[in-house]
Every structure is written in structure tokens, then in C-alpha cells.
Amino acid sequence: MVDGKTVVVDKDRPKTNSSCRTLPMVAPFETLLLGMRAEQEENRRVCGSAYCTDYLDYVYVDALGSRITPNHISDRFPAVLKKNVLEKSAFTTSATPAPRCSMPTG
């Protein structure tokens, strides 16, 4: 934080060398990413000069080309729960795999 505001630092590398991995591109993700790219290109065409071109190399941008912040999901998670009349929980709790949650307690 700088002067009470969150500052996002762009880095083109992971925090540690052990986080640097190469994974195969599986068909479902390739389809998803190509669809996102096509949608971004269409948004850029439709929005013209209003489209932000600062983040063209980013995958996850909004309809006007602005970067989605790292806290986007966790900041909006409580509203999604409320809208869908779901029990209040932390986003990280919801990410726990189901098999682990269903293990018998002893």
C-alpha cells in the first residue's frame, strides 16, 4: 500500500524459481483462452479509442481492456454469496476440494 491505496506491481516472472513451470495446453483451456482473445478483440473494435491498450498482453481484462486486479474475485465474493442466498464463507474456504471436505472426522 502506498498512501492508503493498493499498488499492483507488474512482473513478467513468478516470485520464485520453483513457481516457474511449463504445462501442456489442454484442449478445454485452449478453447477458453481463444474465446477470451476473440471477445477482447471484438470489445477493442467496438469500443475504439475508449478501449484501454495498456494491458494487451494480459489474459484477464474487463470489457474496456482494463486489467482485472488480483483481489477482484475475493472482493466480490460476498456479494455473489448474498445474491445467490448462500451461506457466508471465505473465498479460500470455498476453494477446498470436495473430497477433502467430505472426509469423515474422527
C-alpha positions in Angstrom: 0.0 0.0 0.0 1.1 3.5 -0.8 -0.7 6.4 0.8 -3.6 4.1 1.8 -4.0 2.8 -1.8 -3.2 -0.7 -3.1 -0.5 -0.6 -5.7 -0.2 -3.6 -8.1 3.3 -4.3 -9.3 3.6 -5.9 -12.8 6.1 -8.7 -13.1 6.8 -10.9 -16.1 8.1 -13.7 -13.9 7.0 -15.7 -10.9 8.0 -14.8 -7.3 10.3 -17.8 -7.0 12.1 -20.1 -9.5 10.2 -23.1 -8.2 7.0 -21.4 -9.4 8.3 -21.3 -13.0 6.6 -24.2 -14.7 5.6 -25.2 -18.2 2.4 -27.2 -18.5 0.8 -28.7 -21.6 -2.0 -26.7 -23.2 -5.1 -29.0 -22.9 -7.9 -28.5 -25.4 -10.5 -27.1 -22.9 -8.2 -24.3 -21.8 -7.1 -23.6 -25.3 -10.7 -23.2 -26.4 -11.4 -20.9 -23.4 -8.3 -18.7 -24.0 -9.0 -18.4 -27.7 -12.6 -17.4 -26.9 -11.4 -14.8 -24.4 -9.0 -13.4 -27.0 -11.8 -13.2 -29.6 -14.0 -11.4 -27.1 -11.3 -8.9 -26.3 -10.6 -8.2 -29.9 -14.3 -7.6 -30.5 -14.5 -5.3 -27.5 -11.5 -3.4 -28.7 -13.1 -3.0 -32.2 -16.5 -1.9 -30.7 -15.0 0.4 -28.1 -12.5 2.1 -30.4 -10.4 4.7 -28.6 -12.2 4.1 -25.3 -10.6 0.7 -25.0 -7.5 0.6 -22.7 -4.5 -0.6 -24.7 -2.1 -0.7 -21.7 -2.8 -4.4 -21.0 -3.0 -6.0 -24.4 -0.6 -8.8 -23.2 -2.9 -9.7 -20.2 -5.4 -12.5 -20.4 -7.9 -11.3 -17.8 -9.2 -7.8 -18.6 -12.6 -6.2 -18.4 -14.8 -5.2 -21.4 -12.9 -1.9 -21.7 -9.4 -3.5 -21.6 -8.6 -2.5 -18.0 -6.7 -5.2 -16.0 -8.7 -7.2 -13.5 -7.0 -6.7 -10.2 -5.7 -9.7 -8.2 -8.4 -9.1 -5.5 -11.3 -8.9 -8.0 -12.8 -12.3 -7.0 -12.3 -12.1 -3.3 -13.6 -8.5 -3.2 -16.8 -9.5 -5.0 -17.3 -13.0 -3.5 -19.5 -11.8 -0.5 -21.9 -10.1 -3.0 -22.1 -13.3 -5.1 -23.0 -15.3 -2.0 -25.6 -12.8 -0.9 -27.2 -12.6 -4.4 -27.5 -16.4 -4.6 -28.7 -16.7 -1.0 -25.7 -18.8 0.1 -24.1 -19.2 3.5 -21.3 -16.6 4.2 -17.8 -18.1 3.9 -14.3 -17.0 2.9 -13.4 -17.4 -0.7 -10.4 -19.6 0.3 -12.6 -21.9 2.2 -14.8 -22.4 -0.9 -11.7 -23.5 -2.9 -11.1 -26.6 -0.7 -11.6 -29.7 -2.8 -14.8 -31.6 -2.1 -13.2 -35.0 -1.3 -11.2 -33.4 1.5 -14.3 -31.7 2.9 -16.2 -35.0 2.8 -13.6 -37.0 4.7 -15.0 -38.4 8.0 -13.8 -36.6 11.1 -12.5 -38.7 13.9 
